[in-house]
């Protein structure tokens, strides 16, 4: 599926680099994969910064023509999240996926820590999917604000060459975007869902809802048990606020 790979020594943002690499391409252009050794101004979801310790992460982006796959945003986000999950599970099998598309791992009795994140953006000529994976950081390499909520493969005892991780990720992206059915997306999510059975707070159509997560269909809705009974929240109009336990 991926017909071009661009490797950069350093860039401000692989998202921007991937978007620029496809300017003027037809709307159905096949994917271009951009990976950098160092990213200086990475970004995450909801305009948050993505902290890249120099040479410690795997920052990469996939630029796809919007007419190439014909997938809506929930489908894009779910498939990208599962691609990142599978690539990481190849080396760290205890990782899970946290809706909408963070990859996390439980450490003792503390809240799960984030090891990777996914960002989906729309540029002029492409849908750009960014994936950032924490690889070799120690605790002191993380920004103080995330030292107790982030973790790396190295901290899990997995010392992986970033080139091997990148190759594994490319293979995983091919499977989840070119091969996997929607039923496989739903089943694999269910089997690796970090939020299942936990108490969470969501905002749906500007209304807050707190309750136990009963199931998540990443392509359709979130079912939860609230004080008022069971409710279903459409994933397209919902965002996760914070863990409640």
Secondary structure, DSSP 8 states (H G I E B T S, - for coil): ---EEEEEEEES-HHHHHHHHTTT--TT---EEEEEEEESS-B-GGG-B----TTTEEEEEEEE-HHHH---HHHHHHHHHHHHHHHHHTT-TT-EEETTTEEEE--TTS--EEEEEEEEEE-SS-EEEEEEEE-S--GGGS-GGGTTTB--TGGGT----HHHHHHHHHHHHHIIIII--HHHHHHHHHHTBSSTT-EEEEEETTEEEEEEEEEEETTTEEEEEETTEEEEEEGGGEEEEEE--
